[in-house]
């Protein structure tokens, strides 16, 4: 967490920051703090994170996400449709929809 905070609070940041699974090893409360820090940094900079964390995913909105699926050996990037998912989101969180494989982004068998 100290490294992530140091990266995200630098006075001069690169245009894009990419972080792979920043939630690993963090307490659930720290994940909330990290998500807020990512969101505030993302106001002026592009932040790309990859995650398999339901807790981290739940801290973001549908508009914040791009789902990546592997199709025929290539990566397909998809923005989620809020209209198609509105009924689901009335009852489930984003993390639950991911676990249920409603929004994609899960390994193929």
C-alpha positions, 0 to 999 in steps of 0.5 A: 500500500505504501508503494501504491500511495507513493506512486499515485501521489507523486507531484509529477505523474506520467500521462498513463499509469498501469498497475496489475492487481493493486489489491493483492495483500490489502485489507478490505478497508485498504482496498476502499482507500486505494480505490478512492486514491485511484479515482482522484488520481484518474481525474487528471491522469489515465489509470489502468488497473487489472483486477480479479478482486470483487471488493475493488471492482465494487468501488467503481462504476459501470462507466469506469470499466472496460472488460477484457475477454480472450476471443480466438487468441486475441484480447477484446475490449468492451465497454459495458452497456448501462441500459442492458445491465440496469435491471441486474444492477438493481439487485447485484453489485458489479463484483457479483455480476463479474462472479456470475459471468454476466459482464464477461472478463472471466477465463474461458474453459 
